[in-house]
Amino acid sequence: MSSVSQARSLGKYFLLVDNMLVVLGFFVVFPLISIRFVDQLGWAAMMVGIGLGLRQFVQQGLGIFGGAIADRLGAKPMIIAGMLLRAVAFALMAIADEPWLLWLSCVLSGLGGTLFDPPRTAMVVKLIRPNERGRFFSLLMMQDSAGSVIGALIGSWLLKYDFHLVCWAGALLFILAAIFNAWMLPAYRISTTRAPILEGMRRVLRDHRFVTFVLTLTGYYMLAVQVLLMLPIKVNEVAGRPSAVKWMYAIEAMLSLLFLYPVARWSEKRFSLEMRLMAGLFIMSLSMFPIGLVDSLQTLFGLIGLFYIGSIIAEPARETLGASLADSRARGSYLGFSRLGLALGGAIGYSGGGWLYDAGHRLDLPELPWCMLGVIGLATLFGLYRQFRQRRIEPAMLSGH
């Protein structure tokens, strides 16, 4: 086996172990934030939504800076520093008894993610061959699903004793992840050139097609982020007990482990990435409309399962499509900027979702936030359709057809 092939093979195992530690650390804490502060402490959902939105916006909105710095300095120092900063954020969250402390901990958590997330994604693109990326992203998603259930189970069990233990467990997992990267990750360069930081950022911003695609995904992410805010609140509301939230993540894990990789293998031979992304988003959007009217836990879990099926179809295609559009000369910058849609969608989805949830209860219209999310999903689908259709028309016009 050549040294390059050996590095790729070992790199896959490294990426899987690293991803499991990060996923566990995240899901021990974040699914329980809304339950802790809304249900147990009686805060308004909007207050918690602002904190979650800040984390999302800071982590993903500043991703282009984290990616550009990683292009210049390499992946390893950025990843280690980011993971340690997130551990500090979780320790601060443990003592949050005022909204501003929660918001500060969420901002620090987002800054940590800004440092480690773009270079970790760029490492996947660097180490995995292009024809294998779709399947590898599917494997990572399967791992995310299993890790989310295990993390939520650990967090739910610790929450019975003390929320401090939940946060300390998340901090410990990120410290272990930092140690693992310091020990095992070689000092790889993630881009083919070591360009100045601003040059990498300018290269992305001049790519209007890529920028438009990323910004359109804002609506997609407004739906996706509700698995950490409104869906846990709704499950807790219908079930009457916070422990039921873990079954929501169990459904995701079961569906992902059963279908994610086979669906990716089957669909990549028959449908374009664009078609798979739009089909998944359509299913996710439709699942939103009835949720506000549901008072049966079984029906609610059925709709959540439908939402996850849409995500299983869309997410590997979205990730692979974004990676395929990245310029290898500024890979970190591209993959950092690609998170801007998630930043905007997360900030709007969390704070706006929390506001709509509160407003729906005040107006006795519990279906209000869910119908709005469904409409946003369908509008995003239309935007993506127009972009993809334009891309097909342009080459045909240039070739004279």
C-alpha positions in Angstrom: 0.0 0.0 0.0 1.4 3.4 -1.0 2.0 6.0 1.7 -0.8 8.2 0.4 -3.3 5.2 0.4 -2.1 4.3 3.9 -2.6 7.9 5.1 -6.1 7.9 3.6 -7.0 4.6 5.3 -5.7 5.6 8.7 -7.3 9.1 8.2 -10.8 7.5 7.9 -10.5 5.8 11.3 -9.1 9.0 12.9 -12.0 11.0 11.5 -14.6 8.5 12.8 -13.1 8.5 16.4 -12.7 12.2 16.4 -16.3 12.7 15.2 -17.7 10.4 17.8 -16.1 12.3 20.7 -17.3 15.7 19.3 -20.9 14.4 18.7 -21.1 12.8 22.2 -19.8 16.0 23.9 -22.3 18.2 22.0 -25.4 16.0 22.5 -24.8 15.3 26.2 -25.5 19.0 26.7 -27.4 20.8 23.9 -30.7 18.8 23.6 -31.3 19.4 27.3 -30.7 23.1 27.4 -34.3 24.0 26.4 -35.7 21.5 29.0 -33.4 22.8 31.7 -34.1 26.5 31.2 -37.7 26.5 29.8 -39.2 23.6 31.6 -37.3 23.5 34.9 -36.4 27.1 35.5 -39.4 28.6 33.7 -37.6 31.0 31.3 -39.3 32.2 28.2 -38.5 30.0 25.1 -37.3 33.1 23.3 -34.6 33.7 25.9 -33.2 30.2 25.4 -33.7 30.5 21.6 -31.6 33.6 21.6 -28.7 31.7 23.3 -28.9 28.8 20.9 -29.2 31.2 18.0 -26.1 33.1 19.2 -24.1 29.8 19.3 -25.2 28.9 15.9 -24.6 32.3 14.4 -21.2 32.8 15.9 -19.9 29.3 15.1 -21.2 29.2 11.5 -21.2 32.9 10.7 -17.6 33.3 11.5 -16.7 30.0 9.9 -15.0 31.7 6.9 -12.5 33.4 9.3 -11.8 30.1 11.1 -11.4 28.3 7.7 -9.2 31.1 6.3 -6.9 31.0 9.3 -6.8 27.2 9.1 -5.8 27.5 5.4 -2.8 29.6 6.6 -1.8 27.9 9.9 -3.0 24.3 9.3 -5.8 22.3 10.9 -4.2 21.0 14.1 -3.7 24.1 16.2 -7.2 25.4 15.3 -8.9 22.2 16.2 -7.2 21.8 19.5 -7.8 25.4 20.6 -11.5 25.3 19.5 -12.2 22.1 21.4 -10.7 23.4 24.6 -12.7 26.7 24.3 -15.9 24.7 24.0 -15.0 22.8 27.2 -14.6 26.2 28.9 -18.0 27.2 27.5 -19.8 24.1 29.0 -18.2 24.7 32.4 -19.6 28.3 32.3 -23.0 27.0 31.3 -23.1 24.8 34.4 -23.4 28.0 36.6 -25.7 30.0 34.3 -28.5 31.4 36.4 -29.2 34.5 34.3 -29.9 34.8 30.6 -26.7 36.7 29.9 -24.6 33.9 31.4 -26.3 31.4 29.2 -25.8 33.6 26.2 -22.1 34.1 27.0 -21.5 30.4 27.3 -23.3 29.9 24.0 -21.1 32.5 22.3 -17.9 30.9 23.7 -19.2 27.5 22.5 -19.8 29.0 19.1 -16.3 30.5 19.0 -14.8 27.1 19.8 -16.8 25.6 16.9 -15.6 28.4 14.6 -12.1 27.3 15.2 -12.5 23.5 14.9 -15.4 22.9 12.6 -14.2 24.2 9.2 -10.7 22.5 9.4 -12.4 19.2 10.5 -14.7 19.3 7.4 -11.7 20.2 5.2 -9.9 17.2 6.6 -12.7 15.0 5.3 -12.4 16.5 1.9 -8.6 16.2 1.9 -8.5 12.6 3.1 -11.5 11.0 1.3 -11.5 10.5 -2.4 -14.2 12.5 -4.3 -16.1 9.3 -5.4 -16.2 8.1 -1.8 -17.3 11.4 -0.1 -21.0 10.9 -0.3 -20.9 7.5 1.3 -18.4 8.7 4.0 -20.6 11.7 4.8 -23.4 9.2 5.2 -21.3 7.2 7.6 -20.6 10.3 9.6 -24.3 11.1 9.7 -25.0 7.5 11.0 -22.4 8.1 13.6 -24.0 11.5 14.5 -27.3 9.8 14.9 -26.0 7.0 17.2 -23.9 9.6 19.1 -26.9 11.9 19.6 -28.9 9.1 21.2 -26.0 8.0 23.4 -25.3 11.6 24.3 -29.0 12.4 25.1 -29.3 9.2 27.2 -26.2 10.2 29.2 -27.4 13.8 29.5 -30.9 12.8 30.5 -29.6 10.4 33.2 -27.2 13.0 34.6 -30.0 15.7 34.5 -31.9 13.6 37.1 -29.1 14.4 39.6 -27.8 17.9 38.6 -27.5 20.0 35.4 -23.9 20.8 36.5 -23.0 17.1 35.9 -24.5 17.4 32.3 -22.2 20.3 31.5 -19.1 18.8 33.1 -19.6 15.6 31.2 -19.7 17.6 27.9 -16.6 19.6 28.9 -14.7 16.4 29.7 -15.5 14.9 26.3 -14.2 17.9 24.5 -11.0 17.9 26.6 -10.6 14.2 25.6 -11.2 15.2 21.9 -8.5 17.9 22.2 -6.0 15.4 23.7 -6.8 12.9 20.9 -6.2 15.5 18.2 -3.0 16.7 19.9 -1.7 13.1 20.0 -2.9 11.6 16.7 -3.5 14.3 14.1 -0.5 15.1 11.9 0.2 18.7 11.0 -1.6 18.5 7.7 -2.2 21.5 5.3 -5.8 21.5 4.2 -5.4 23.6 1.1 -3.1 23.2 -2.0 -1.7 26.7 -1.5 -0.8 28.7 1.6 -2.4 31.9 0.5 -2.9 35.0 2.6 -6.0 34.8 4.8 -7.8 37.7 3.0 -7.0 36.2 -0.4 -8.8 32.9 0.5 -11.9 34.9 1.7 -11.9 37.1 -1.4 -11.8 34.0 -3.6 -15.0 32.7 -2.0 -16.8 36.0 -2.1 -16.1 36.3 -5.9 -17.8 32.9 -6.5 -21.3 34.2 -6.8 -22.9 30.9 -7.6 -21.4 29.3 -4.4 -22.5 32.4 -2.3 -26.1 32.2 -3.6 -26.3 28.5 -2.9 -25.1 28.9 0.6 -27.4 31.8 1.5 -30.4 30.0 0.0 -29.8 27.1 2.5 -30.7 29.5 5.3 -34.3 28.3 5.0 -33.3 24.6 5.1 -31.4 25.1 8.3 -34.3 27.0 9.9 -36.1 23.6 9.8 -33.1 21.5 10.7 -32.2 23.3 13.9 -35.6 22.7 15.5 -34.3 19.2 16.7 -32.5 21.2 19.5 -35.3 23.7 20.4 -38.9 23.3 19.5 -39.1 19.5 18.8 -37.7 18.7 22.3 -40.1 21.2 23.9 -43.1 19.7 21.9 -42.1 16.1 22.9 -41.9 17.2 26.5 -45.2 19.0 26.3 -47.1 16.1 24.8 -45.4 13.4 26.9 -45.3 15.3 30.2 -41.8 14.1 31.0 -38.4 15.3 29.8 -37.1 11.7 29.6 -39.2 11.2 26.5 -36.8 13.4 24.5 -34.3 10.6 24.3 -36.8 8.5 22.3 -36.9 11.3 19.7 -33.2 10.8 19.2 -33.6 7.0 19.3 -36.0 7.3 16.3 -33.3 9.3 14.4 -30.6 6.8 15.2 -32.8 3.8 14.2 -33.8 5.4 10.9 -30.2 6.5 10.2 -28.6 3.2 11.0 -31.2 1.3 8.9 -31.5 3.6 5.9 -28.9 6.3 5.6 -26.1 4.4 4.0 -28.3 2.2 1.8 -30.3 5.2 0.6 -27.1 7.1 -0.2 -25.7 4.1 -2.1 -28.9 3.6 -4.0 -29.8 7.2 -4.8 -26.3 8.3 -5.9 -26.5 6.0 -8.9 -30.0 7.2 -9.9 -30.4 10.8 -8.9 -28.4 14.0 -8.9 -27.2 15.6 -5.7 -29.6 18.5 -6.5 -32.6 16.2 -6.8 -31.8 14.4 -3.6 -31.5 17.7 -1.7 -34.8 19.0 -3.0 -36.7 15.7 -2.4 -35.4 15.6 1.2 -36.3 19.2 1.9 -39.8 18.7 0.5 -40.4 15.8 2.9 -39.0 17.8 5.9 -41.3 20.8 5.0 -44.5 18.7 4.7 -43.8 17.0 8.1 -43.9 20.4 9.9 -47.4 21.5 9.1 -49.4 19.0 11.3 -47.1 19.0 14.4 -48.8 21.9 16.2 -52.2 20.1 16.1 -50.9 16.8 17.5 -51.6 15.7 21.1 -50.7 12.0 20.7 -47.1 11.0 21.4 -47.2 8.2 18.8 -48.4 10.6 16.1 -45.8 13.1 17.0 -43.0 10.6 16.8 -44.4 9.5 13.4 -44.1 13.0 12.1 -40.7 13.4 13.6 -39.7 10.2 11.9 -40.9 11.6 8.6 -38.8 14.7 9.2 -35.8 12.6 9.8 -36.4 10.6 6.6 -36.3 13.9 4.7 -33.1 14.8 6.5 -31.6 11.4 5.7 -32.2 12.0 2.0 -31.2 15.7 1.9 -28.2 16.0 4.3 -25.6 13.8 2.6 -26.4 15.3 -0.8 -26.2 18.9 0.7 -22.8 18.1 2.3 -21.4 16.5 -0.8 -22.7 19.2 -3.1 -21.1 21.9 -0.9 -17.8 20.1 -0.8 -17.8 19.5 -4.6 -18.2 23.3 -5.2 -15.2 24.2 -3.0 -12.0 25.5 -4.7 -9.1 23.4 -3.5 -6.9 26.5 -3.4 -8.9 27.9 -0.5 -10.7 24.8 0.8 -10.9 26.0 4.4 -12.3 29.3 3.4 -15.0 27.7 1.2 -16.0 25.2 3.8 -16.0 27.9 6.5 -18.2 30.2 4.3 -20.5 27.2 3.5 -21.6 27.4 7.2 -23.0 30.9 6.8 -26.4 29.5 5.8 -26.4 27.5 9.0 -25.4 30.6 10.9 -28.3 32.6 9.6 -30.8 29.8 9.6 -29.8 28.8 13.1 -30.0 32.4 14.5 -33.4 33.0 12.8 -34.7 29.5 13.4 -33.8 29.5 17.1 -34.8 33.0 18.1 -37.7 33.3 15.6 -38.9 29.8 16.5 -38.8 30.6 20.2 -40.7 33.8 19.6 -43.3 32.1 17.4 -43.7 29.3 20.0 -44.4 31.9 22.8 -46.7 33.9 20.5 -48.6 30.7 19.5 -49.3 29.9 23.1 -50.4 33.5 23.9 -52.8 33.5 20.9 -53.9 29.9 21.5 -52.5 29.0 18.1 -50.0 26.2 18.8 -49.9 25.4 15.1 -48.5 28.9 14.2 -44.7 28.2 14.4 -45.0 24.8 12.7 -47.0 26.1 9.8 -44.5 29.0 9.3 -41.6 26.5 9.3 -43.4 24.5 6.6 -43.9 27.6 4.4 -40.3 28.6 4.8 -39.2 25.1 3.8 -41.3 25.2 0.6 -40.1 28.7 -0.3 -36.5 27.5 0.1 -37.3 24.5 -2.1 -38.5 26.9 -4.8 -35.3 29.0 -4.5 -33.1 25.9 -4.9 -35.1 24.7 -7.9 -34.6 28.0 -9.7 -30.9 28.0 -9.1 -30.4 24.4 -10.2 -32.6 25.0 -13.3 -30.5 28.0 -14.2 -27.3 26.0 -13.9 -28.7 23.5 -16.4 -29.8 26.2 -18.8 -26.5 28.0 -18.9 -24.3 25.2 -20.3 -26.9 24.4 -22.9 -27.0 28.0 -24.0 -23.2 28.2 -24.2 -23.0 25.0 -26.3 -25.7 26.4 -28.7 -28.5 24.0 -27.8 
